[in-house]
C-alpha cells in the first residue's frame, strides 16, 4: 500500500467512489467525504497528504475549506468543479489551491496530477538542497529582514515570522538576491518545482501573504516582469 493518504471531498457519491477506485488502483489510501465539515474534522484529527476537493459543497464550500486548510499548512490541494469560469479558477488558486480540474474529467488525468503534486510537493518539503548549500552563510540579512538558512526561520525587525513552507522558500529566494527582478515563471520553478503547471497567479497570492505578515516588507512589483526585494530591506535610516 502506498504511504500517502488522499482525502476525496465531493457530495456526489458516484464521482467520489470513482475517484477513490482509481486512486486505490494505484495503491493510494483514500478517505471519502461528502461535506467540508466532515473534511475539516478529518484535518483536525488525522490530516491526509493530499486533498481532492470539490468547490460546490453543501454547507461550507470548498473555497472556505481550502482557505482554512491553507491557513494551517501547505498540504497539496487539487480543486475540482463543474464551473469552468476563469474567475473560479483564479479564486481557487489565490486561496491556496495547487491545481484546478474541471468536471467532467478523466480519472486517469486526475491520478496523473495527484502523482505530480505529491512528487513535487514532498520533494520540496524534504528540504533537499544542492551540495553547494553547505558552503552558504548561516543567514542572510537585508535591512530589517534576517533569514536563517539552515534553520529555515525568518525575522522581521527582530520578530520571528510565522511562515508556511512556500512562504519561507519564496522569501529566501528574494533575500539571497536582493534587487534582482525575478519573473513569475522563475519563481514558480524555484518555489513550486519545474513540473508545476498551475497558474502563475499562485506567485501573486504568495507575495500578498508575505506582505501582510511582514509590513512594510519592500517586495516590489516589477511591471510586466515579476518581483524583487529592495536591497535596503525596509531598514529605517
Helices and strands as residue ranges (DSSP letters): E 5-9, H 13-25, E 29-33, H 36-46, E 50-54, H 62-72, E 76-81, H 86-94, E 99-102, H 107-125, G 131-135, E 139-142, E 145-148, E 153-156, E 159-160, H 165-176, E 182-183, H 184-187, I 188-192, H 201-213, E 219-222, E 226-229
